[in-house]
Amino acid sequence: MKSQPASFNCEALCGELFASIRAEPDKMVMRLEEALVIHEACAGEIVTAAIDAVNADPAQVRKIVETAMELAPGRAAVITAAVKSYTAPVVVAAAEEQVEVRRAVVPDVLPPKPLAGEVVRRAELPLQTRSIPIIEVRRAEPAASAGMIVEELPLPKKLSDVPRAKRSK
């Protein structure tokens, strides 16, 4: 008879058992027998994993307990304790992604008033129905009564008026 390695892990065995029962529920008894033969010392964990895999269906739990008691009669107390203390795993809902809403902080300052001589005009688009929001376009224009000062720029210099650079030797 081969000895079991010291680093044998009950969790890995139970994980494989759970996956195999979920994949093929009709082979549950066979998979349970294999797991109990492989490592009888994990009988309590194996029974718990099998119950989890069948979603604690009473008919299936009865088959699991009968099979475990038949294959590991020396572990009857552990198997009975595992069944009595079984509680369904708590399903934790995935945390909803937190959405951060940012809003612009508008200072409590009044909007700037037009300077002297400026008039604010609003433009509306013609032939629009009132159900569509009106987009306002604002711009500052000089008032018609304000006089305009026009400054003329001096004429540019001609190239012939620019002194020539001396050649370097």
C-alpha positions as CSV (number, residue, x, y, z in Angstrom):
1,M,0.0,0.0,0.0
2,K,1.4,3.4,-1.0
3,S,1.7,6.0,1.7
4,Q,0.0,9.4,1.2
5,P,2.4,12.3,0.9
6,A,2.6,14.5,4.0
7,S,1.8,17.6,2.0
8,F,-1.6,16.3,0.9
9,N,-4.2,19.0,0.8
10,C,-7.9,18.4,1.7
11,E,-8.9,21.7,0.1
12,A,-7.5,20.7,-3.3
13,L,-9.3,17.3,-3.1
14,C,-12.6,18.9,-2.1
15,G,-12.3,21.5,-4.9
16,E,-11.8,18.8,-7.5
17,L,-14.7,16.9,-6.0
18,F,-17.0,19.9,-6.1
19,A,-16.1,20.7,-9.7
20,S,-16.5,17.1,-10.9
21,I,-20.0,16.8,-9.2
22,R,-21.1,20.1,-10.7
23,A,-19.9,19.0,-14.2
24,E,-21.5,15.5,-14.0
25,P,-24.2,15.3,-11.3
26,D,-25.2,11.8,-12.3
27,K,-21.7,10.5,-11.3
28,M,-21.9,12.1,-7.8
29,V,-21.7,8.8,-5.9
30,M,-18.8,7.5,-7.9
31,R,-16.8,10.8,-7.4
32,L,-17.6,10.8,-3.7
33,E,-16.4,7.2,-3.3
34,E,-13.1,8.0,-5.2
35,A,-12.5,11.0,-2.9
36,L,-13.1,9.0,0.3
37,V,-10.8,6.2,-0.9
38,I,-8.1,8.7,-1.8
39,H,-8.0,10.4,1.6
40,E,-10.4,9.1,4.3
41,A,-9.0,11.5,6.9
42,C,-10.7,14.4,5.0
43,A,-14.2,12.7,5.3
44,G,-15.8,15.7,7.0
45,E,-14.6,18.2,4.4
46,I,-15.4,15.8,1.5
47,V,-19.0,15.4,2.7
48,T,-19.4,19.2,3.1
49,A,-18.0,19.8,-0.4
50,A,-20.4,17.2,-1.9
51,I,-23.3,18.8,-0.1
52,D,-22.3,22.2,-1.4
53,A,-22.0,20.7,-4.9
54,V,-25.6,19.4,-4.9
55,N,-26.9,22.7,-3.3
56,A,-28.0,20.7,-0.2
57,D,-30.8,18.8,-2.0
58,P,-32.2,16.5,0.7
59,A,-32.4,13.4,-1.6
60,Q,-28.8,13.9,-2.7
61,V,-27.6,14.6,0.9
62,R,-29.1,11.3,2.0
63,K,-27.1,9.5,-0.8
64,I,-23.9,11.3,0.3
65,V,-24.3,10.4,3.9
66,E,-25.1,6.7,3.1
67,T,-22.1,6.5,0.8
68,A,-19.8,8.1,3.3
69,M,-20.9,5.9,6.2
70,E,-20.5,2.8,4.1
71,L,-17.0,3.6,2.9
72,A,-15.6,5.2,6.1
73,P,-17.5,3.6,9.0
74,G,-14.6,4.7,11.3
75,R,-15.3,8.3,10.5
76,A,-19.0,8.1,11.3
77,A,-18.8,10.7,14.1
78,V,-16.9,13.2,11.8
79,I,-19.4,12.6,9.0
80,T,-22.4,13.1,11.3
81,A,-20.9,16.3,12.7
82,A,-20.2,17.6,9.2
83,V,-23.8,17.1,8.2
84,K,-25.3,18.5,11.4
85,S,-23.1,21.6,11.3
86,Y,-23.5,22.2,7.6
87,T,-24.6,25.7,6.7
88,A,-25.0,26.9,3.1
89,P,-22.3,29.2,2.0
90,V,-23.2,32.8,2.1
91,V,-23.3,34.3,-1.4
92,V,-21.8,37.7,-1.3
93,A,-23.2,39.9,-4.0
94,A,-20.6,41.6,-6.2
95,A,-20.0,45.1,-5.0
96,E,-21.5,47.6,-7.4
97,E,-19.0,49.8,-9.1
98,Q,-18.9,53.1,-7.3
99,V,-19.6,55.9,-9.7
100,E,-18.1,59.2,-8.7
101,V,-20.2,62.2,-9.7
102,R,-18.3,65.4,-10.0
103,R,-20.0,68.8,-10.3
104,A,-18.4,72.0,-11.1
105,V,-18.2,74.4,-8.1
106,V,-19.5,77.7,-9.3
107,P,-18.5,80.7,-7.1
108,D,-21.2,82.8,-5.7
109,V,-20.1,85.8,-7.7
110,L,-22.3,87.7,-10.1
111,P,-21.4,87.4,-13.8
112,P,-19.4,90.3,-15.1
113,K,-21.4,93.2,-16.4
114,P,-20.7,94.7,-19.8
115,L,-18.4,97.6,-19.8
116,A,-19.6,101.1,-20.7
117,G,-20.4,101.1,-24.4
118,E,-21.0,97.4,-24.6
119,V,-24.4,95.8,-25.3
120,V,-25.2,92.1,-24.8
121,R,-27.4,90.8,-27.5
122,R,-29.0,87.3,-27.6
123,A,-29.4,85.4,-30.9
124,E,-32.2,83.0,-31.5
125,L,-32.4,80.5,-34.3
126,P,-35.5,81.1,-36.5
127,L,-38.1,78.4,-37.3
128,Q,-37.4,76.4,-34.2
129,T,-40.1,74.7,-32.2
130,R,-40.4,75.6,-28.5
131,S,-39.8,72.0,-27.4
132,I,-36.2,72.2,-28.4
133,P,-34.1,74.2,-25.9
134,I,-32.9,77.5,-27.3
135,I,-29.1,77.9,-27.4
136,E,-28.0,81.4,-26.5
137,V,-25.0,83.0,-28.0
138,R,-23.7,86.0,-26.3
139,R,-21.1,88.4,-27.3
140,A,-20.1,91.9,-26.4
141,E,-20.4,94.6,-29.0
142,P,-19.6,98.2,-28.8
143,A,-22.7,100.4,-28.5
144,A,-23.7,102.4,-31.6
145,S,-23.5,105.7,-29.8
146,A,-19.9,105.2,-28.7
147,G,-17.4,106.9,-31.0
148,M,-14.6,104.8,-32.4
149,I,-11.0,106.0,-32.6
150,V,-9.2,104.7,-35.6
151,E,-5.4,104.8,-35.3
152,E,-3.4,104.5,-38.5
153,L,-0.2,102.6,-38.4
154,P,2.9,104.2,-40.0
155,L,3.9,102.9,-43.4
156,P,6.5,100.1,-43.4
157,K,10.1,101.0,-44.4
158,K,11.3,100.1,-47.8
159,L,14.2,97.7,-48.1
160,S,16.3,100.5,-49.7
161,D,16.0,102.5,-46.5
162,V,17.5,99.8,-44.4
163,P,21.4,100.3,-43.9
164,R,23.5,97.4,-45.2
165,A,25.7,95.3,-43.0
166,K,29.4,95.5,-43.5
167,R,31.3,92.4,-44.7
168,S,33.5,90.6,-42.2
169,K,37.0,89.8,-43.2
